[in-house]
């Protein structure tokens, strides 16, 4: 498979710590000191603060 591969293998679902909106990001961000920005309310927070579940491809 070309660049990008199967995104399903590396998705982390998160809930915004402010508005509880649910969205996904790359799983690698869970272990980085990088702030996510909620697409609904624009609150910034660490992925581990809003981690919901890991999704795996079937």
Long-range contacts (C-beta under 8 A, 24 or more apart in sequence): 6-57, 8-55, 8-56, 8-57, 9-56, 9-57, 11-54, 11-55, 12-47, 12-51, 12-52, 12-54, 12-55, 13-51, 13-52, 13-53, 13-54, 13-55, 14-47, 14-50, 14-51, 14-52, 15-50, 15-52, 16-40, 16-41, 16-43, 16-45, 16-50, 17-43, 17-45, 17-49, 17-50, 18-43, 18-45, 19-43, 22-52, 24-55, 27-54
